[in-house]
Amino acid sequence: MPEIQKSENGGGAKALPSHAKVVIIGGGVVGCSILFHLAKFGWKDAVLLERDELTSGSSWHAAGQIHTISSDPNISRLQGYTIDLYKEIEELSGHSVGLHMTGGFYLASNKTWYDYLKRERSKARYMGLSQEFISPQEVADRHPLIDPKHYIAALWDDQDGDLDPSGATYAFAKAAKVHGAQYFTHTPATKTIQRADGSWDVHTPRGTINAEHIVNCGGLWAREVGHMQGLNIPVQPMEHHYLLTEKIQAIADAPNRLPCGIDYEANIYFRQERDGLLLGTYEQRGTPWKVGGTPWDFGHELLQPNLEQIADRLEFAFERIPVLGEVGIRQAINGPFTFGPDGNPMIGPVPGMTNYWCAVGVMAGFCQGGGVGLTMAEWMIDGEPSIDVWAMDVARFGDWATPDWGTVKSTENYERRFVMTFPNETLPKGRLQKTTAIYDHLVAKGARMDQSSGLEHALWFANGPDDAHEAPSFERNRSHDYVAREVASVRADVGVIEVANFAKHEFKGPGARAYLDRILAGFIPKPGRVTLTPMLTEKGKLYGDLTVACYGAEHFMLFGSGTMQEAHRRWFERDLPADVHYRNVSEDWHGLALSGPKSRAVLAELTREDVSAAGFAFRDTKMTYVAGVPVILTRISFSGELGYEIYCKPQYLRRLTEAVELAGADQGLRWYGARALMSMRLEKGWGAWGLDFRPDFTAAEAGLDGFINWNKEFVGKTAAQAVRQPAKRLVTLTLEVEGIDVSNDEAILHNGAAVGYISSGGYAHHVGRSMAMGYVPTQLSAGGQRLEVEILGHMYSAEVQSAPLYDPEGLKMRS
Ligand SMILES: Cc1cc2nc3c(=O)[nH]c(=O)nc-3n(C[C@H](O)[C@H](O)[C@H](O)COP(=O)(O)OP(=O)(O)OC[C@H]3O[C@@H](n4cnc5c(N)ncnc54)[C@H](O)[C@@H]3O)c2cc1C
């Protein structure tokens, strides 16, 4: 529990108000940015509480380097926004942010990193960010202290630079004050208690504020602020080193400030600091700090440096920036900052709570703080962010993301900050967090597993456990032929895939049908049937593509994206009528899907139901028995074949599996994994949630408007009606490539100009084509349109397809 340290109000002479629209807990760069954006966009009645002085967490000792590169394109966009914002807040507040827009480079010392940078360049192309390749000699021209012989190229970005972290934080706070908000220093929040009306009482030693909303921006204390509410946030502060050198004469004599840089292979970042250099590194073996909790009395302190920990990195640095070996170290900084399990922030309304928001785990607060503030303010004031921020949404983690798991994954992420993660790579730490009853069985069959939302699932099947390996790569790898074998089995005979990782949401009660009719844009089926439906936000953006099933007048199930399940739960719970009972039952229903022309024959052996074409038609569903266990049986398919999904309670999965394998043995049944499924849906031209379908797009843009029931009122209807003739559309492309496929986010070009981007793709094994999906301007979306796609710096010819390459009439799945 924090104790009050001084009693004066560092943010102005006013007394603590008794009420506010929002109380933000934490005056680091993130809290101050949110305060600024809320006030700027009209919520002037916003109050920030800081337990000490502003910047009393990790913000004051940051290295202050800023750049736009991020694994997620929308985070890159928001980083660009953040950097552009500094001038505005400096002018408004009158407080210097110490900004130096020097530009910066990302150095490639080998082909792998060069390939990585080519991918980044391609992303930047369609995002309109200014990045260009420069030669090693140009690197040396711009930064004479670097030895160019170690590099093959560098990506230059004008928008890189550095700033004064403390100055930037104060500038946000003071600019917020100009817009009418208030902040109070030396005012720790000691308790947060929710009233029956949903508002919050925030207790401080200086009095209590009642607020409609509270925001946890506790930074290094995010976990402790969460605990006040019984909330376990899976973030972990990590120790981090950077060094400041003595004066370097060449820098003192240089006419201009040197650019900043990142050398991935050496795992170092660097920039000019006064007349010397600042050099930072992410240790190969990271040190989690205060695993048990951050002490409340930790303040403006630094940790004991451990230079041995970074000795191997320093050797690289001395080799590549030789002057470093000649000057002394003025100061070694070791300070903690907070990481999340996947390295991205965790922001937004916390699922399962009302009016409780968080913006925590922001590990690059000076690159991302402005964008986080913008997004949070939009979300709070408008009800939804203006762009898809799934990569930062706190709802991507659920109960399974425990504090222990958070520490393990956050440490892994810290260590991999400058380590390549390839598109096909599965990360080793924190595995087996959740497994199904057939995990060991699938591994014994040769499954190469990955983790999604904490749950293990099969990517592809090798010839046995010893064979289930693949090298991380941007190109096709040895799994290619195994996936081809799985696809061939499904298309010719029958395949089985585990489907535990789909989300299942149950709705019961007299108001269930009316409620679903309002929140889903599509048709609500009658009992025994399923329909596909988009779910839209008020602004007409996609918020789900769901299968809705009806089992009685008052009983419905929704099946959808497993990773979105907490976000969807949050969505459903926010205004649930009293006569609707909702539960996220994803963990209650595991299961298998059978796909292929012989799947009916396999199923027929396992059930007393009439599963003939007439007896159990396409999109029929029922609660029945298969293999002697109770199941939800649905005739539906994401592979494009005749297919069935069979969901059972987890305790029956093993029994069901044994029976399916036995019945399928004579039919050529083969296990298949997520990669084969993604390959088959490509040749059907079907988009996938999180890739092709996301809140960045409307139903019309995504081609899902055909599923909308326009003859009813539903959430997002007005907005959706206004954009029925969209300016861009999702298209399916075939590509003329050799041995390589897209791996998402590549630029699509027309006449040399970037006109769109790839949302997903890969190899379509049955039709034998490299394929992709992506968004392009409507005038370029007609079948036969020739375009180009940039993969690892090469332009490949692409053609828009007007119909699915496999079974365009959909006869097979209806057979
Ligand atoms: C050595 C080092 C180098 C870094 N270099 C960079 C860099 O080059 N570029 C970059 O972008 N980022 C860098 N960072 C990361 C950056 O510092 C963080 O991302 C950023 O500080 C996070 O800000 P925050 O507001 O989330 O958290 P914090 O700065 O930790 O702020 C949280 C605030 O909440 C207050 N608080 C906590 N509990 C309470 C309570 N109960 N009541 C009231 N107040 C409370 C704390 O006192 C604190 O002031 C670096 C970090 C370190 C340590």
The ligand as an SDF file (V2000), in Angstrom:
LIG
                    3D

 53 58  0  0  0  0  0  0  0  0999 V2000
   16.8270    1.9390  -19.0450 C   0  0  0  0  0  0  0  0  0  0  0  0
   15.6000    2.2110  -19.8630 C   0  0  0  0  0  0  0  0  0  0  0  0
   15.6960    2.6610  -21.1600 C   0  0  0  0  0  0  0  0  0  0  0  0
   14.5530    2.9010  -21.9230 C   0  0  0  0  0  0  0  0  0  0  0  0
   14.6580    3.4110  -23.1800 N   0  0  0  0  0  0  0  0  0  0  0  0
   13.5590    3.7270  -23.8830 C   0  0  0  0  0  0  0  0  0  0  0  0
   13.6500    4.3310  -25.1450 C   0  0  0  0  0  0  0  0  0  0  0  0
   14.7520    4.5920  -25.6210 O   0  0  0  0  0  0  0  0  0  0  0  0
   12.5270    4.6240  -25.8320 N   0  0  0  0  0  0  0  0  0  0  0  0
   11.2860    4.3490  -25.3110 C   0  0  0  0  0  0  0  0  0  0  0  0
   10.2870    4.6330  -25.9860 O   0  0  0  0  0  0  0  0  0  0  0  0
   11.1590    3.7710  -24.1050 N   0  0  0  0  0  0  0  0  0  0  0  0
   12.2640    3.4640  -23.3780 C   0  0  0  0  0  0  0  0  0  0  0  0
   12.1410    2.9040  -22.1370 N   0  0  0  0  0  0  0  0  0  0  0  0
   10.8200    2.4850  -21.6880 C   0  0  0  0  0  0  0  0  0  0  0  0
    9.9950    3.6170  -21.0940 C   0  0  0  0  0  0  0  0  0  0  0  0
   10.6830    4.1870  -20.0430 O   0  0  0  0  0  0  0  0  0  0  0  0
    8.6620    3.0530  -20.6200 C   0  0  0  0  0  0  0  0  0  0  0  0
    8.0050    2.4790  -21.7090 O   0  0  0  0  0  0  0  0  0  0  0  0
    7.7600    4.1230  -20.0290 C   0  0  0  0  0  0  0  0  0  0  0  0
    8.4180    4.7850  -19.0060 O   0  0  0  0  0  0  0  0  0  0  0  0
    6.4770    3.5290  -19.4800 C   0  0  0  0  0  0  0  0  0  0  0  0
    5.7270    4.5570  -18.9280 O   0  0  0  0  0  0  0  0  0  0  0  0
    4.4970    4.3020  -17.9710 P   0  0  0  0  0  0  0  0  0  0  0  0
    3.8130    5.5940  -17.8090 O   0  0  0  0  0  0  0  0  0  0  0  0
    3.7190    3.1590  -18.4660 O   0  0  0  0  0  0  0  0  0  0  0  0
    5.1130    3.7760  -16.6020 O   0  0  0  0  0  0  0  0  0  0  0  0
    5.9900    4.4700  -15.4670 P   0  0  0  0  0  0  0  0  0  0  0  0
    6.9610    5.4200  -16.0490 O   0  0  0  0  0  0  0  0  0  0  0  0
    6.5060    3.3800  -14.6230 O   0  0  0  0  0  0  0  0  0  0  0  0
    4.9570    5.3490  -14.6870 O   0  0  0  0  0  0  0  0  0  0  0  0
    4.0190    4.8520  -13.7600 C   0  0  0  0  0  0  0  0  0  0  0  0
    3.7100    5.9560  -12.7710 C   0  0  0  0  0  0  0  0  0  0  0  0
    2.6180    5.5190  -11.9780 O   0  0  0  0  0  0  0  0  0  0  0  0
    2.8200    5.9950  -10.6610 C   0  0  0  0  0  0  0  0  0  0  0  0
    1.9970    5.1770   -9.7610 N   0  0  0  0  0  0  0  0  0  0  0  0
    2.0910    3.8500   -9.5690 C   0  0  0  0  0  0  0  0  0  0  0  0
    1.1780    3.4490   -8.6670 N   0  0  0  0  0  0  0  0  0  0  0  0
    0.4930    4.5430   -8.2880 C   0  0  0  0  0  0  0  0  0  0  0  0
   -0.5730    4.7530   -7.3840 C   0  0  0  0  0  0  0  0  0  0  0  0
   -1.0970    3.7710   -6.6530 N   0  0  0  0  0  0  0  0  0  0  0  0
   -1.0630    6.0040   -7.2460 N   0  0  0  0  0  0  0  0  0  0  0  0
   -0.5410    7.0280   -7.9670 C   0  0  0  0  0  0  0  0  0  0  0  0
    0.5000    6.8690   -8.8320 N   0  0  0  0  0  0  0  0  0  0  0  0
    1.0010    5.6430   -8.9970 C   0  0  0  0  0  0  0  0  0  0  0  0
    4.3120    5.8240  -10.4790 C   0  0  0  0  0  0  0  0  0  0  0  0
    4.8170    6.6090   -9.4220 O   0  0  0  0  0  0  0  0  0  0  0  0
    4.8510    6.2320  -11.8310 C   0  0  0  0  0  0  0  0  0  0  0  0
    5.1720    7.6020  -11.8920 O   0  0  0  0  0  0  0  0  0  0  0  0
   13.2670    2.6670  -21.3600 C   0  0  0  0  0  0  0  0  0  0  0  0
   13.1950    2.2210  -20.0450 C   0  0  0  0  0  0  0  0  0  0  0  0
   14.3180    1.9990  -19.3080 C   0  0  0  0  0  0  0  0  0  0  0  0
   14.1960    1.5510  -17.8940 C   0  0  0  0  0  0  0  0  0  0  0  0
  1  2  1  0
  2  3  1  0
  2 52  2  0
  3  4  2  0
  4  5  1  0
  4 50  1  0
  5  6  2  0
  6  7  1  0
  6 13  1  0
  7  8  2  0
  7  9  1  0
  9 10  1  0
 10 11  2  0
 10 12  1  0
 12 13  2  0
 13 14  1  0
 14 15  1  0
 14 50  1  0
 15 16  1  0
 16 17  1  0
 16 18  1  0
 18 19  1  0
 18 20  1  0
 20 21  1  0
 20 22  1  0
 22 23  1  0
 23 24  1  0
 24 25  2  0
 24 26  1  0
 24 27  1  0
 27 28  1  0
 28 29  2  0
 28 30  1  0
 28 31  1  0
 31 32  1  0
 32 33  1  0
 33 34  1  0
 33 48  1  0
 34 35  1  0
 35 36  1  0
 35 46  1  0
 36 37  1  0
 36 45  1  0
 37 38  2  0
 38 39  1  0
 39 40  1  0
 39 45  2  0
 40 41  1  0
 40 42  2  0
 42 43  1  0
 43 44  2  0
 44 45  1  0
 46 47  1  0
 46 48  1  0
 48 49  1  0
 50 51  2  0
 51 52  1  0
 52 53  1  0
M  END
$$$$
